[in-house]
Amino acid sequence: MRHPHLVTLTVTTFVTWTGQRVTAVALPLVALEQTGDAWTTGLVGGIAGLPLLTSGWWGRRLRSRLTSGRALALLLAVQALGLTLVPVAAATTGVGAVVLCATGLVTGATSALLSPAQRALTADLAELPGHAPGTGARALAWQDLGHRVSMVFAPALGAWLLVVWGTEPLLWCEAGAVALAAGAMLTVPGVGAGAQGAAADRAPEPAPPLRAVLRGNPDLAAGLALAGVGGFTWFAFALGLALLGADLGRPGELIATGMAGYGVATVAGSLVAPAVVHRIPHVPAILASWVMFGLAYLALPVAAPDLLAVGVVSAVGGITMPFGIAALNALVVDRTTGAGRRTAFTAETVLHAGGASVGLLVGGALIGAFGAGPVLVVTGLMQVLAAAGAAVWLRARPREPAVPALSAARPPSGS
């Protein structure tokens, strides 16, 4: 990935995710300390899910304007200002529920727009003359690697900094990281800047409805649906292992081992995914990733409380996930263009991240009612059966040529 602007987009992904995960170590502690109420510890994340779930409605017009680095830099600057609310309040008037809700709304709204817009801009820049075919999918795979590497080391870095600095200085880490990303994003052009031919003449267009984007692309529709199912069932892994460990007398140990195994395996897979994303069949890779993760859910209650077994099962379940994500991103890049691409990436974000928010919202009650083990089994079956159902549905459909959303066939490189 030699293009400097694609490198910038990847580095900003890594920096912002690292800042978020470092701050996440301190934020619940500050909320609990200053409010005295345990329910406020998850308020920022919970409120952030509201604009995400509704972004298909309120963000449709805004998405058509997010086609350049300058536009994304402005959005990142707004997000950085929203992130300063908590540390400023902690140093002055004190952190309360209102401040936490305001931060959650700002960060949720900006994140709902930023993530799909950044991926769409990456794919658009990769299609400019001078780039080899498949550059966009590989660049997105590198961004996923940056996200996953931060998942492994940033929480440990945050825990160390918590001891060295204390809680309040850590609250500035995410705001600082986002501000740095905003400055770097100013150097990234839009698809029309410096481009030739059709890419240069592309004018902003309103985002089409998702139905129009998916028309003629059933494999893309299946991939997005599976991302939604996977997002919703994530709570069984994140909450289920934590509560299963408490039930079995190993509080904190099962979830730490499972997350470590999953994290290391996904990083290993992400190192390989950029090189092979266009050498593997996309739909089978997507289906296999959710089948493997679902099977891991089924095996975890059997593996527990053995920590080695839990780590191995989690790693096996996670090793194929980067390939499935890279394959879905490749489908979006290959099958869509322009505003249709932004709609597809938005749908992926809303279905997966929004599904995860809904799952975490109801997951605790489900685990409390039925137990962690049964919920892991049921959610594992959901993923396996959803993948199997998607395979049957795709096989039963008559084969049709894929239709790039809202465009004719993509112009050849250099046109």
N, C-alpha and C positions, 0 to 999 in steps of 0.2 A: 504494500500500500504506500506508493511513493508520493501521491498527491498531497501537498502540505495542508490543504483545507480539509481533506478527509482525515488526516492525522490530528488536526486541531479538534475536529468533532469527536474523535475517539478519546483524546486526552481530556476534554471537558467532561465527557461521560464519566471517566474514571475519577476525576477530581471532585465532581459534585456528589457522586455516590459515596466516596470516602468521607467527605465532610458530613454527609447525612448520617452515616453509620457511627461516626465518632460522636456527633451531637446526640444521637439516639441513646447513648449510654447515660448521659447526664440529664436529659430532659425529664424522664419520669421521676427522678430523684428530686429535682428542683420543684416539679409540680406538687409532689407529695409533701415536701418540706414546707412550701410556702402556702399551700391551701389546706393541708391537713386531711384531705379527702382522697382516698385511694382511687375513686372513680375518675379523677381528673388526669391520672397518669397516662391514659390512652386517648385523651380528648383531642389532641392535635391530629393524630392518625385517624380517629373516627370521623371527625368533622371534615377532614380532607377528602374522605370518600364521597361526600355529598356532591361537590361540583364535578368530581370525576364521573359519577354515575349519570349525571344530567348533562354532561358536556356535549352529547350528541344534539341536544336541543339548543343550549345557549351559545355554544362555541362554533356553530356551523359557519357563520359569516366571518368570524375572526380567523378561522383556519385558512381561508383563501388568501389572507394577507401575510401569512407566516412562511414566506418563500425565500428568505435571505438571512444571512447571519446577523445583519443589523436588526431585523425584526425579532429574531430570537434573543439577541443581546438585550433589547428593551424588555422583553418578557422576563429574562433572567434578572434584570435589575429590579423589576417589581417584586419578584420572588425574594431577592436578597433583602429588600426593605421589609417585606412581611416576616422574614426570619429574624430580623433584629428586634421585633416587638417583645419577644420573651426575654432576651438578655437585658434590654433596656429597662423593662419593667422589673426584672429581678434586682437590678442595681438601684432602682429608684422607688417606685410606688409599691412594688410587690407583684408577684404573678398571681392572677386569678383566673377563673373560668372564662371570663370575657376575653382576656388577652389570649388564652390558649385557643379559644374558638376562632378569634380573628386570624391568628397565625395559621390555623388549620384551613380556613377558607381561602386565604391568599395562596398558600402553598399548594393546596389541592387544585385550585382553579388554574394556576400557572403550570403545574405539572401535567394536568390533563391536556393542555395545549402543547407543551414543550416536547414531550416524549414522541408523539407521532410526527410533529413537525420536523424535529431533528432527524428522525429516520428517513422521512420523505426527502428532506434536503440532501441527506447523504446519498440516497439513491439517484436523485436528480443530477447532482454534481458528478457522480460516477458515470453518467451517460454522456457527458460532454466529450467532444472529440479528443482523442489521445489516450483514452482509457480502454483497456482490454475488456471483452465481454465478461460479465460476472463480477466486475469490480465492486458494484454496489452491494451484492450479497456478501462478499468477503469483508467489506468495510463494516457492515452491520454485525457480522460475526465477531470482528475485532472489538466492536463496542460492547457486545455481550460479554466478551472475555474481561474487559475492564470492569464491568459491573460485577462479575463473579469473583475476580481477584479481590476487589474491595470487600466482598462478603466474607472472605477468609481472614484478612489481616486487620481490617479497620476496627471491628469490635474489640479486639485485643489491644490495639493501639489506644482506643478510647478508654479502656479500663486502666491502662498504664498512666495515661494523661490525667485521668480522674484522681489518681493517687498523688501525682506530682503537682497538678495545678489546682485541683478542686473542681466543683461542679460548674460554677458560673463562667469561668473562661472557656470551658468546652462548648457553651451555648453559642459562642461566636464562630465556631469552626465551620458549621454549615453555611452561615451567611457569608463568611470570608471566601469559602470555596466557590459559592455561586457567584460572588462578585468577580472573582478571578476568571471564572468561566465566561461571564458577560463581557469582560474586556477582551478575552481571546476571541470570542464569537464575532466581534466587530470586524475582524480580519477576513471573515468568511463571506464570499460574495453570494448573490443570488444566482439562479440558474441562467439568467439573462446577461449577467455581467461578464463581459469578455468572451461570451460564447458566440458561435457562428451558427448560421442556418436556422433550422426549426426551433432549436432550444432558445436561441436569442429572441425569436419573435413570439415566444409563448407569453401570453397575457394572463394576468390573474383571472381565475374563473371560479364561480361559486362551487362549493363542495356539493357533489351529487349525493342523493340518498344511497344508503348501503345496498339496497336492492338492485339499483342500476349497476353498481360496481360488481356485484356477484353474479349478474346475469351472464350465463355462458361460462362461469368459472366454478363449477360445483366442488372441485377439490379445494379451492380457496375457502369456500363457504364451510366445508367440513373442517378444515384446519382452524378457522376462527371459532367454530362451535366447540371444538375440543379444547382450545385455549380457555374458553369460558368455563367448561366443566373442570379443567385442571385448576383454574384459579379458585373456584368455589370450594373444591375439596382440599385445598392446601391447609385449611385449618386443622384437619385431622392429623396431619404430620406435625405442624407447629405446636398446636395445643394438645393434641392427642398423646404425643410422646411425653410431653411435660407431665401431664396428669397420670399417664400410665406409670411413669417412673415413681410418682408420689404414691400410687396405689401399691406398688411392688417394693416399697421401702428404699428406692434409689432416687430421691428427689433431685432433679437437676442433671443427673448423670445420663439418663437415656436421651434427653433432648440435646444435651451437649454433644454426646457421641454421634447421634443421628445427624445433627446439623454439620458436624465436622466431616463425617463420611460423605454426606451429600455434597458439601461445599468443595472438598478436595476433588471428588470425582467430576463435578461439573467444571471445575477449573481445568482439569486434565482434558476433558472432552472439548472445552472451548479452545484449547491450544491447537487442537487438530482440525476443528470445524472449519476455520477459514480456508484451509487448503483443500478440503474435500467437498465443500458445500455444493459444488456443481458437478461432482462426480458420483453423487449418491442420488437415487430416485427420491424425489421430494415427498410425495404422498406416503410411501412406505416408511420413510424416516419419521414423519410426523406421527403416524399410527404406532410405530414401534416404541417411540419415546413415551407415549401415554400408557401403552400396555405394560412396559417395563416398570414405570413408576407405580401403576396400579397394583401390579404383582408384588412390589415391595411393600405397599400398604398391607396387603394380605399376609405377608410373611412376618411383619414386625411384631404382632402380638405373640407369634410362636417364638421368634428370636429373643424377645425380652424374657428375663432381665439380663441375659448375657450381653455384656457391653461389646465384645468383639463381634458377636453375631449381628447386633443392631447396627454397628458401624459398617459391616460388610454389606448387609442388606440395603442400607441407605445409599451406600456407594454404588451398588449395582443398579438401584433404581434411578440414580442421578446421572450415571455415565452417558446415557443416550439423550438426555434432555437438551444439551447444547446443539446436537445435530437436528433435533426436531424443531427447535426455535430457529436455527439457521435456515432450515428447509422452508418453514412458514414465511420467514422474511424474504427468502428467494422467490417464493410464489408471488408475494405481493409486488416485489420489484419487477418480476418478469411479466406479470399479468395486468398491471395497472400503470397509469401515467398521470402526471399532473394532479389535478384536484381529486381524481378518483383514488390516487395513491394515498393522499392525505386522509381520505375517508376510510380506506382499508386499514391504515396504521392506527387511526383513532379507534376503529372498531376492535382491533386487537387489544389495544390498551384498556378500553372500557370493559370488554368482556373478561379479560384475564385479571387485571388489577381490581376492577369493580367487583368481579366475582369473588376475588379473595377478600375484599372488604365485607361483602355480604356474608361470606362463609365465617369470617372471624366474628361477625356480629351475632350470628345464631349458633356458632359452633360450640361455645361454652355450655349453652343450655342443652344442646343435643348430647354432648358428652356427659353432662351431669345427669341426664335422664336415662341414657342407655349404657354408659360406660365407655371408656376410651378404646378398649379392644374391639367391641362390636362396631363402633363408629369407624375405626380404621378399616375393618373388613368391608363394611358397606360402601364406604367411599372408594376403596380400592376396586371393588366390583363395578362401581359407577364408571370409573375411568376405563377399565378393561371393556366393559359392555358398550360404552360410548364409542370407543375406537373400533370395536367389532361392528357395531351398527353403522358407523361411517363407512367402513370398508364394504359392507354389503350394499349400502345405498349407492356408493359410487360405482360399484360393479354392475348394479342393476340399471343404472342410467345409460341411455344411448350415448355413444361417444360423439361429442361436438367439438368443433375447433374453439380454442380459447379466445375470448374477446377482450382485448385491452380496454379498460374502462374509459369511456368518453374520448376515444381517439381512434384513428385508424391505426394500422400497424405502425409500430415504432419506426422512425426513420433510421436508415443505416448509419453506423458510426461515421462521422465526418461529413454528413450531408448538411 
